[in-house]
């Protein structure tokens, strides 16, 4: 088609296309063509798509944002919220930029998939049988942390008789109560902050608390305390390996508190799951790569003694406990033909060692 494709009238039209063509994110920005991210690659929706003008973007924003978020948008210049059509849910972000408005929407699968459907390792299920402790799911933006957490919450919701409280920004997957009683709270809609919501949650007789993002000292401190006082706490961080995750948790505290915090984490930690979604060689989707740390006497001692640098070595010898290093998982995906050599090397934690394994040095 030689003619330029005109812009669509309503954001729902773009979102329906995104769902139909299996895109994970929709990007609409003044001064550019409509784009989306499919299988990890950002690309124009149409090669001959019209450039979105500031006027186009203003109409799109006003056509789908509610009054509360529009007021917040005008006051702050940005707003994050959940948005739902008749068939799907999305995590929306609207920001003001130099040329006008920008909209980014993450497609949320309306069906909460089970751990088995996602292909999560079976050894993760025993972690969910604890009545207390701390489980961390980590990775970069778009690595599937929310999907993994939702599947784990769904597993608990199916197999236990507990009170589950989720604290999210915004609520992504809607979890219906099954064997458990599930309450979902959205930061900025139902509460002012993660820390405030977590403090309130501790007075609501919860068994399981899911913290959508452990982003500051107060939230991390409350989460650790809750994990020690009879609650199973699940949270997320933006880190790329188990050792770095623990360093991030410990380093947020003042130096004079770290000995005490190391002791608390060494006893309450149940496991750390670090993950990436890597584009497949056949360009037909992405493959999940997960590094898994399970707390053991050796792991606990390394945390307590401030020797987290020893954790990769402990994980290497802890395969019988279900531990897996990210680089080993990536290499396995490469040798099985699922991901390319370039992706394997680019996403490795230790690129020098990975080059040796790949025969590049």
C-alpha positions as CSV (number, residue, x, y, z in Angstrom):
1,X,0.0,0.0,0.0
2,X,1.5,3.3,-1.1
3,X,-0.7,5.7,0.8
4,X,0.1,6.6,4.3
5,X,-2.1,4.9,6.9
6,X,-4.1,7.4,8.9
7,X,-4.0,7.5,12.7
8,X,-6.8,5.6,14.5
9,X,-9.5,7.5,16.3
10,X,-9.4,5.8,19.7
11,X,-6.8,4.1,21.8
12,X,-9.0,1.0,22.0
13,X,-8.4,0.5,18.2
14,X,-4.6,0.4,18.8
15,X,-5.0,-1.8,21.8
16,X,-7.1,-4.3,20.0
17,X,-4.5,-4.5,17.2
18,X,-1.8,-5.0,19.8
19,X,-3.7,-7.9,21.4
20,X,-4.5,-9.4,18.0
21,X,-0.8,-9.4,16.9
22,X,0.6,-10.5,20.2
23,X,2.4,-7.3,21.1
24,X,3.5,-6.8,24.7
25,X,3.6,-3.0,24.7
26,X,1.9,-0.2,22.7
27,X,3.9,3.1,22.1
28,X,2.1,6.2,20.9
29,X,4.1,9.4,20.9
30,X,3.7,12.8,19.4
31,X,6.2,13.2,16.5
32,X,6.6,9.5,15.7
33,X,4.7,6.7,14.0
34,X,2.6,4.4,16.2
35,X,4.8,1.5,17.4
36,X,4.6,-1.6,19.5
37,X,7.0,-4.1,21.1
38,X,6.6,-7.6,19.7
39,X,8.7,-10.4,21.1
40,X,11.1,-7.9,22.6
41,X,11.6,-5.8,19.5
42,X,10.2,-2.2,19.2
43,X,8.9,-1.6,15.7
44,X,6.4,0.6,13.8
45,X,2.9,-0.9,13.6
46,X,2.8,0.0,9.9
47,X,5.8,0.9,7.8
48,X,3.8,3.7,6.2
49,X,2.0,4.8,9.3
50,X,1.2,8.5,9.7
51,X,3.2,10.6,12.2
52,X,1.2,11.3,15.3
53,X,0.7,15.0,15.9
54,X,0.4,16.8,19.2
55,X,-3.3,17.2,18.4
56,X,-3.7,13.5,17.7
57,X,-2.1,12.6,21.0
58,X,-4.3,15.1,22.9
59,X,-7.4,13.5,21.5
60,X,-6.2,10.0,22.3
61,X,-5.3,10.9,25.9
62,X,-8.6,12.7,26.6
63,X,-10.5,9.9,25.0
64,X,-9.5,7.2,27.5
65,X,-8.2,8.7,30.7
66,X,-10.6,9.2,33.6
67,X,-11.1,12.5,35.5
68,X,-9.0,11.5,38.5
69,X,-6.0,10.5,36.5
70,X,-6.4,13.4,34.1
71,X,-6.2,15.8,37.1
72,X,-3.1,14.0,38.3
73,X,-1.6,14.2,34.8
74,X,-2.2,17.9,34.6
75,X,-0.7,18.5,38.1
76,X,2.3,16.2,37.8
77,X,2.9,15.7,34.1
78,X,2.6,11.9,34.3
79,X,0.0,9.3,35.4
80,X,0.2,5.5,35.7
81,X,-3.0,3.5,35.9
82,X,-4.8,0.3,34.9
83,X,-7.1,0.5,31.9
84,X,-9.6,-2.1,30.8
85,X,-11.5,-2.7,27.6
86,X,-14.4,-5.2,27.2
87,X,-11.9,-8.0,26.7
88,X,-8.5,-7.1,28.1
89,X,-6.6,-5.1,30.8
90,X,-3.6,-2.9,30.3
91,X,-1.1,-1.0,32.4
92,X,-1.1,2.5,31.0
93,X,1.4,5.3,31.4
94,X,0.8,8.8,30.1
95,X,3.6,11.5,30.3
96,X,4.1,15.0,29.0
97,X,7.2,15.5,26.8
98,X,8.7,18.1,24.6
99,X,6.4,17.5,21.6
100,X,3.2,16.7,23.4
101,X,1.8,13.6,25.1
102,X,3.2,10.0,25.1
103,X,1.2,6.9,25.9
104,X,2.7,3.5,26.7
105,X,0.4,0.6,27.4
106,X,1.5,-2.9,28.6
107,X,-0.9,-5.7,27.6
108,X,-2.0,-7.8,30.6
109,X,-3.2,-11.3,29.9
110,X,-6.7,-11.3,31.5
111,X,-6.3,-15.0,32.4
112,X,-4.0,-15.7,35.3
113,X,-2.0,-18.6,34.1
114,X,-0.9,-21.4,36.3
115,X,2.8,-22.1,37.1
116,X,2.6,-25.2,35.0
117,X,1.1,-23.3,32.0
118,X,4.0,-20.8,32.2
119,X,6.6,-23.7,32.5
120,X,7.9,-22.5,35.8
121,X,10.2,-25.1,37.5
122,X,8.3,-27.5,39.8
123,X,10.8,-26.8,42.6
124,X,9.3,-23.3,43.1
125,X,6.1,-24.8,44.5
126,X,7.7,-25.9,47.8
127,X,8.7,-22.3,48.4
128,X,4.9,-21.5,48.5
129,X,4.2,-23.9,51.2
130,X,6.0,-21.8,53.9
131,X,3.8,-20.0,56.4
132,X,6.4,-17.2,56.7
133,X,9.5,-15.9,55.0
134,X,10.6,-13.7,52.0
135,X,10.4,-14.7,48.3
136,X,11.8,-12.2,45.8
137,X,11.1,-12.1,42.1
138,X,13.5,-9.9,40.2
139,X,14.5,-8.8,36.7
140,X,14.4,-5.8,34.4
141,X,11.2,-4.0,33.2
142,X,9.3,-6.3,30.9
143,X,10.9,-9.5,32.2
144,X,7.6,-11.1,33.3
145,X,7.9,-10.5,37.0
146,X,4.2,-9.7,37.4
147,X,3.1,-12.7,35.4
148,X,5.3,-15.0,37.5
149,X,4.0,-13.5,40.8
150,X,0.4,-13.8,39.6
151,X,0.9,-17.5,38.9
152,X,2.5,-18.0,42.3
153,X,-0.4,-16.2,44.0
154,X,-2.8,-18.3,42.0
155,X,-1.0,-21.4,43.2
156,X,-1.5,-20.4,46.8
157,X,-5.0,-19.3,46.1
158,X,-5.8,-22.8,44.9
159,X,-3.9,-24.9,47.4
160,X,-4.1,-23.1,50.7
161,X,-6.9,-21.5,52.9
162,X,-5.3,-18.2,53.7
163,X,-5.9,-14.4,53.5
164,X,-3.9,-12.9,50.7
165,X,-3.3,-9.2,50.3
166,X,-1.7,-7.8,47.2
167,X,-0.2,-4.2,47.0
168,X,0.3,-3.1,43.4
169,X,0.8,0.0,41.3
170,X,-1.5,-0.5,39.4
171,X,-3.4,-3.7,39.9
172,X,-2.6,-5.8,36.8
173,X,-4.0,-9.3,37.1
174,X,-7.4,-9.5,38.8
175,X,-7.2,-12.5,41.1
176,X,-10.6,-14.0,42.1
177,X,-10.8,-15.6,45.6
178,X,-10.8,-19.4,45.4
179,X,-9.7,-21.4,48.4
180,X,-8.2,-18.2,49.8
181,X,-9.7,-14.8,50.6
182,X,-7.9,-12.3,48.2
183,X,-7.8,-8.5,48.7
184,X,-6.0,-6.4,46.0
185,X,-5.1,-2.8,46.8
186,X,-3.8,-0.2,44.3
187,X,-1.2,2.4,45.3
188,X,-2.4,5.9,44.6
189,X,-6.0,4.7,44.3
190,X,-6.6,2.8,47.6
191,X,-3.5,4.0,49.5
192,X,-0.8,6.6,49.2
193,X,2.3,4.4,49.1
194,X,3.6,0.8,49.3
195,X,5.0,1.5,52.7
196,X,1.7,2.8,54.1
197,X,-0.3,0.0,52.5
198,X,2.1,-2.6,53.9
199,X,1.9,-1.1,57.4
200,X,-1.9,-1.3,57.2
201,X,-1.8,-4.8,55.8
202,X,-0.1,-6.0,58.9
203,X,-3.2,-5.1,60.9
204,X,-5.5,-7.0,58.6
205,X,-4.6,-10.5,59.7
206,X,-2.9,-11.6,56.4
207,X,-1.1,-14.8,55.8
208,X,0.4,-13.9,52.5
209,X,1.4,-10.4,51.3
210,X,2.5,-9.5,47.8
211,X,4.3,-6.2,47.4
212,X,4.4,-5.1,43.8
213,X,7.6,-3.1,44.2
214,X,10.1,-2.9,47.1
215,X,11.5,0.5,46.0
216,X,12.6,2.2,49.3
217,X,14.1,1.7,52.7
218,X,10.7,1.8,54.6
219,X,9.0,-0.7,52.3
220,X,11.9,-3.1,52.3
221,X,12.3,-2.8,56.1
222,X,8.6,-3.5,56.7
223,X,8.6,-6.4,54.3
224,X,11.6,-8.0,56.1
225,X,9.9,-7.5,59.5
226,X,6.6,-9.0,58.2
227,X,8.4,-12.0,56.8
228,X,9.9,-12.6,60.3
229,X,6.6,-12.2,62.1
230,X,4.6,-15.0,60.6
231,X,3.8,-13.8,57.1
232,X,4.8,-15.1,53.7
233,X,6.0,-12.0,51.8
234,X,6.5,-11.9,48.1
235,X,8.1,-8.9,46.4
236,X,9.9,-7.6,43.3
237,X,13.1,-5.7,42.7
238,X,14.9,-4.6,39.5
239,X,18.0,-6.7,39.8
240,X,19.7,-9.1,37.4
241,X,21.1,-11.9,39.7
242,X,20.5,-13.4,43.1
243,X,23.7,-12.0,44.6
244,X,23.0,-8.5,43.4
245,X,19.4,-8.8,44.7
246,X,20.7,-9.5,48.2
247,X,23.3,-6.7,48.0
248,X,20.5,-4.3,46.9
249,X,18.3,-5.3,49.9
250,X,21.2,-5.0,52.4
251,X,22.8,-1.8,51.0
252,X,19.6,0.2,51.3
253,X,20.0,0.2,55.1
254,X,22.3,2.5,57.1
255,X,25.7,0.9,57.9
256,X,25.0,0.6,61.6
257,X,21.9,-1.5,60.9
258,X,23.3,-3.9,58.4
259,X,24.6,-6.6,60.8
260,X,21.1,-6.9,62.2
261,X,19.4,-6.9,58.8
262,X,21.8,-9.5,57.5
263,X,20.8,-11.8,60.4
264,X,17.1,-11.2,59.7
265,X,17.4,-11.8,55.9
266,X,19.6,-14.9,56.4
267,X,16.8,-16.5,58.5
268,X,13.7,-15.2,56.7
269,X,14.8,-15.6,53.0
270,X,13.1,-18.5,51.2
271,X,14.3,-17.9,47.7
272,X,15.2,-15.5,44.9
273,X,14.0,-15.8,41.4
274,X,15.7,-13.6,38.8
275,X,14.4,-13.8,35.2
276,X,14.7,-12.5,31.7
277,X,12.5,-13.0,28.6
278,X,14.8,-13.7,25.6
279,X,13.8,-13.4,21.9
280,X,13.7,-16.8,20.3
281,X,15.8,-17.7,17.3
282,X,12.6,-18.4,15.2
283,X,11.2,-14.9,16.1
284,X,8.0,-16.6,17.3
285,X,8.0,-15.3,20.8
286,X,10.4,-15.3,23.8
287,X,11.8,-17.9,26.1
288,X,11.9,-17.6,29.9
289,X,15.4,-17.8,31.5
290,X,15.3,-18.0,35.3
291,X,18.1,-18.0,37.9
292,X,16.9,-19.6,41.1
293,X,18.4,-19.3,44.6
294,X,17.0,-21.4,47.4
295,X,18.1,-20.6,51.0
296,X,20.3,-23.2,52.5
297,X,22.7,-23.3,55.5
298,X,25.5,-22.2,53.2
299,X,23.5,-19.4,51.6
300,X,22.3,-18.3,55.0
301,X,25.8,-18.2,56.4
302,X,27.1,-16.2,53.4
303,X,24.4,-13.6,54.0
304,X,24.9,-13.4,57.7
305,X,28.7,-13.0,57.3
306,X,28.4,-10.4,54.6
307,X,29.9,-12.7,51.9
308,X,27.3,-12.5,49.2
309,X,30.1,-12.8,46.6
310,X,30.2,-16.5,47.5
311,X,26.6,-17.1,46.5
312,X,27.2,-17.9,42.8
313,X,29.7,-20.6,43.8
314,X,27.2,-22.0,46.3
315,X,24.5,-22.0,43.6
316,X,26.8,-23.8,41.2
317,X,27.1,-26.7,43.7
318,X,23.4,-26.5,44.8
319,X,21.8,-28.0,41.8
320,X,20.3,-30.9,43.9
321,X,18.3,-28.2,45.8
322,X,17.0,-26.7,42.6
323,X,19.4,-23.8,42.3
324,X,20.3,-22.6,38.8
325,X,22.6,-19.8,37.6
326,X,21.3,-17.5,34.9
327,X,24.3,-18.0,32.7
328,X,23.9,-21.8,32.8
329,X,20.2,-21.5,31.9
330,X,21.1,-19.1,29.0
331,X,23.8,-21.5,27.7
332,X,21.3,-24.4,27.9
333,X,18.8,-22.4,25.8
334,X,21.5,-21.6,23.3
335,X,22.7,-25.2,22.9
336,X,19.1,-26.3,22.5
337,X,18.7,-23.9,19.6
338,X,16.1,-21.7,21.3
339,X,18.1,-18.5,21.5
340,X,21.0,-17.1,19.4
341,X,24.6,-16.9,20.4
342,X,24.4,-13.1,20.4
343,X,21.5,-13.1,22.8
344,X,23.2,-15.6,25.0
345,X,26.3,-13.5,25.3
346,X,24.5,-10.1,25.6
347,X,22.3,-11.3,28.5
348,X,25.0,-13.2,30.4
349,X,25.8,-12.0,33.9
350,X,29.5,-13.0,33.5
351,X,30.3,-12.2,29.9
352,X,34.0,-13.2,30.1
353,X,33.2,-16.7,31.2
354,X,30.3,-17.0,28.7
355,X,32.7,-16.0,25.9
356,X,34.9,-18.9,26.9
357,X,32.0,-21.4,27.0
358,X,30.9,-20.2,23.6
359,X,34.5,-20.6,22.2
360,X,34.8,-16.9,21.4
361,X,38.2,-16.4,23.1
